Amino acid sequence: MQFTKLIAAAAVACAFSTSANAALLVSSTGVPANTVADYSEAGLVSFDLELMDFSGARLNFVLEEADLAGPLSMNAIIKNMTLLSLPKFNFGLQGISFASNGSVTAGFGTIGSVNHTASNAEIKFSHGETTDFYFGNPLGNLGQFDWVLDTTGMQAGDSFSIVAQVPEPASLALVLPLLAGLAAARRRQRG
């Protein structure tokens, strides 16, 4: 009986020790329809964000020991599910910073510019993006590179956040109901 408990405790400890090898996504906040799929592993923060609403999301991570062994890369696929043109997008960092920039690739549109500081990356699209775009190299394509996060001075257990958002979503949210109201008024005039 005692031996069985010892084996069970060892199995649980082994399971926890092998699962503690990547930056852990501990929570995400924002509009519930904007879903996040986490693909992070040791030394890599990686996720897909499906935008059903331009409000964006805040992703909260905790560093693990394996994330500090070398550079901590970051990549993401942002899926524009709104069917609206996405003019620009921001990745803001809190509690960590960018050490170096990487690639940004539009799904079907064209990247107008990418501006970044230590704590922010702003992507502007030439004509708006209506589908996906890739931040870093989530697909493993030749000639494209992940962004690198600076973990200097950080320890296992430290937390950081990535705020992924469309700048000024409030103005867009005000325009959409106005356009819907105008369309409804025109239908009433015709009918």
Secondary structure, 3 states (H helix, E strand, C coil): CHHHHHHHHHHHHHHHHHHCCCCEEEEEEECCCCEEEECCECCEEEEEEEECCCCCEEEEEECCHHHHCCCEEEEEEEEECCCCCEEEEEEEEECCEEEECCCEEECCCCEEEEEECCCEEEEEEEEEECCEEEECCCCCCCCCCCEEEECCCCCCCCEEEEEEECCCHHHHHHHHHHHHHHHHHHHHHHC
